[in-house]
Amino acid sequence: MKANVQASADQPAPVASVAGVSLHFGKTLALDKVTLDVPAGRMVGLIGPDGVGKSSLLSLLSGARALQEGTVQV
């Protein structure tokens, strides 16, 4: 999968783009091929129960955790 990061006339380029990101902690799969664009000029939130990978995804976006698989552009 590939994220669309090109801007158009009516929609600016995303401020962050994640494509095919997977993250493992030993045998535990924390993120499984996540692909998303974070739009510019919008407030975005991640919601979900404990243990589904929200903090892991944010740590990859911030550069606090090493990327294991996929691409991240910020």
N, C-alpha and C positions, 0 to 999 in steps of 0.2 A: 504494500500500500504506500502511496505517496501523498503527502499533504499538499494542498494547493496554497502556495504562498505568494501568488502574484496579485497585485492590487488591480482593481478595476476602477472605472470612473465613479461608480456609486458606492464602492466599498473599499476602504483603505486596506493595506496589507496587515495581516495579523501581527500583534506584538510578540506572540510566541506561537511556535508550531511544533507539534510532537508527531512523529510518524513511526509506527511499528515498534514502539518502545516496550521492551520486556525487562523485568527485573526479578532476579531470584535471590532468595536468602537460603542458602543450602539447597534443600529439596523443595522448599516452599516457593511457589510462584506468586509474587506480589503484584506484578503488572503483566498482562498478557496481550502483547501487540496493540497497545493503545495508540490511537491516532486522533488528534484533535487540533483545532486552531483556536487561539484565544484572540477574539476580535479587539481591535483598537477602539478606544473611546467608550468602552462598556465596563460595567462592574460585573465580575464573574465570580461565582462561588462553586465550590465542590462540596456536595453533601453526600452522606451515606453512612452506614453503620461502621463501627470499629473494625479495623483489620482489612479494609477493602483496597488500600493503596493510595489514599488521598495524600497523606504526608510524604509517602515515597515519591509520588509524582511531583509534588511541589519541591521536594529536595533536588530532584533531577533538573527541574526548570531553573532553580536558583544556582545550580552548579555546586551544591553542597555534597552531592553524591555522584560517584562515577557512573557514567552510562555503560550498561552492559550490552544492550542490543537496541538498534533503531537510531533515529536521529532526533535531535532537539535543536531548534533555532529560536533564539530570543533576541 
